[in-house]
């Protein structure tokens, strides 16, 4: 199936490029923020077990997980505000013109960080609705890594400010956070991206309809360039939800 967009280009819906990481209850599941792996287990009522292999008519599992720490997730500004905001209410559109860029974080003191200049150079004047950042080096270990206490790379505040001021509404990255793992709660990149001046009283120009998606994985076989992004979430009334971002190649006429 193909979809024609504005008579100028088309996308082949039969060839999705999945950049999400699946959630499992194994040690292969990625982890961040000092928590344990997810739990997926059958419901138990006395001797009854919700598992076909143990005599039930259906498989009937409970799942315990944290969207921020257990895999690909999309979050709204409710992640950092005193007032409650839900990703299910903030994200109302799901298809976006997107640019995939690859960046090797720079060494800054004991850290590795992404700078404004790096993002500006990679975008080369483009102002897409969404940007997907693949960090280098790129390894399959990102799909299984325990990031806790490893001080992963992050975005400098100036980089997030540039993304905000460029009008980019959706930021996707293959790291557990756009901010430093231990930053004393400053969350400078989150605040800059959402244009949040005060987490206790939201300013009128805060970016309610913008999202950050973290812990994606973009295979090396996927080339930098322009794509259509389909950003789907589960309908959780929560600041964040597990998500499944899908890229589609663009064919121009």
N, C-alpha and C positions, 0 to 999 in steps of 0.2 A: 504494500500500500504506500502511495506517495501523496504528499500534501503540497499543493501549490501555494506559495506565499506571495501575494501582491503582484503576481505575474512576472516576477523577476528572478526567483530562485525556487528550488524545491528541495524537500528533504525526503529521504527514503525511510519510512516508519518501520520497515521490516529489518532495518539494520541499526538497532540501538547500541550505544556504547555506554555500558554501565560503569560508573565511577564510584559506586558505593562499596562499602565493606560489609559483608554479611555478619549477622550476630549469631554466635554459637555459645554453647555452655562448655566449651573445651578450652584448654590452655592455649589454643591457637587464636583465640579471640583477642583483639587489641584491647589494652586497658590504659586508662589515665586517671589521675587524681586519687591515687592511693587506695582504690577500691579493689574488691575481688572480682573474679570473672562472673558473668551472668549465670542465673539459675533457670533451667528449663526442666521441669519435672512434672510427672502426672499427678493429678488430684487424687487424694486418698480419703475415702470415707470408711473407716473401720477396715474391713477386709477387702473392700472394693478399691481397685486401682484403675485409673483412667488410661489404660494401655492395652491395645488389642493383643499384644503378645503375652499379656498376663490375664487374659480372659474377658476383657471388656469388649463391648461392641464398637467402641470408638476410642481414638486417641484424644485425650482431654487434658492438656497441659496448662499449668500455671507458668508464667514467665516473670522473673524478677530481674530488672536491669536498670541502669542509669543512662539516659540518652547522652549525657555529656561525656561519660567516661567509658562507654562500651561500644563505640563504633561511629559510623557516619550519622551525623545529626544536623538538623537545621534549627537555629535559634533566632528569636526576635529580641528586641530591646528589653523585654520583660526579664531577660536573664540578669540584668544589672540594676533594675529600677525597684524602688520601694513599692510603687503601685503595681498591681498585677496586670500583665499583658500576656495574651496567649498567642502562640505561633499560629494556631488554627484560625484566629481572627485577623492577624496581621498579614498573613500570606494568602492572598485571594486570586492571584494570577500565577500561572505555572509554566508558561513558555516564554523564553527570553533569548534575544540575540546575545551571544556569549563569545568571549575571547579566552582561549587557553594559552597561558604563557608559562614558560619554565624559567625558574630563577634559582641561582646558587646563593644562599644566604651569605652575607659578609661577616667576617670575624670582627667583633667589636668587644674588646676586653676578653672576658671569659665566655662570651655569648656568641651565637650565630643569629643574625637578624636580617630581615628584608627591609631595604631602604626605599624611600620615595623615588630616588633616581633610578633604581632598578626596575620598579614597576612602570615608571614613566617611559623609560627606554623600551621596555618590552611591549608596551601598548602602542608605542610609535604613533601617537596622535589619535588613536581609536578611542571612542567612548561608548562601549557596549553597555547593555543593561546589566550584564553579569560578567564577572571575571573568575576564571578558574586558575589557581596558582599551583603548579607542580614544582616542588622543591627538588633541588639536585644536591648530592647524588640521589637517584631514585632507585629504591630497592624494594623487592617483594616483602622484606621484613616489616615494612610499614603496615602490612595487613595483619601482623601478629605481634607487634611490639608492645612491651610494657613500658609506657612512657614515664611512669611515676619516678620522680627524683632523678631524671636524666637531663633536665634543663634543655628541652627541645628548642629549635629555632622559633622565631616569632616575628611579628611585624613591629617596626618602630612606629611611634605615634604619628610621625610625619607621613609615613607611608599610608596609614589608615585615613589620615586627613585628606591626602591626595585622592584616594579612592572615593571618599565622600564628596569632595568638591568637584570631582569629575562627573558626578551624577550616576555613578555605578551603584545599583541598588542591591545587588546580590554578590557576595564575596564567598568563594569556595576555596578551601585550602586543605592540603594533605597533612596537616599538623593537628595536635590535640587542642590547640588554642591559638588565636591570633595574638595573644599576650604572653608575656614571660610566665613560666610556671610559678615562680615565687617573686611576686612584685609588690608585696605588702598591700594587696587589695586595690591597687591604683587602677588597673584595667584600662590603661590609656588608649590602647588600640580599639577596644570595644566601644569606649565612649566617643572616640573620634569618628569612628565609622558611622555610628548612629546619631552623631551630633547631640549627645546627651551632656548638658552642662551641669546638671545637678540630679543625682539619682533619687533624691527625696522629693523633688518637685519638677516634673517634666516640663521642659521648655516647649513653646508652641511650634518651633521649627525642628524638633526631634524627628528622626526618620522612622516613623511607625511602620511603614510598608517595606522596610529593608531587612535583609536577613544575612546571617553568617552561617555557612555550612563548614563543619570541621571533620577531620578524619576521613577524607576521601582517599581514593587511590587511583592514579592515572597511569596506566601502563605505558612503558616506553614506546610501544608501537603506535600510540596515538600522537599525531603530529600537532605541534602548536598551530594555532590559527582560529578561524571563526567557525562557530557551531551554533545550533539551536539547542538550548538547554530545556529539558523538562524536569522541573524540580517538584517532586512529590513527597508529601509527608503523611504520617498517620494523623487522624483527626483528634489529637490530644488537646485538651484545654490546659496547656502547660507552656512554660516559656520556651521549651524545646521539644522536638520530636525526632525519633529515628527517621531517616529520610533516604530516598533513592534517586539521586540525581542521574539523569540520563542525557548523554550528548547525541546529537544527530548531525552528520555531515551535511554541509550546504553545497548544493550544485547550482551554480549561477548560469543564467541564460545570456 
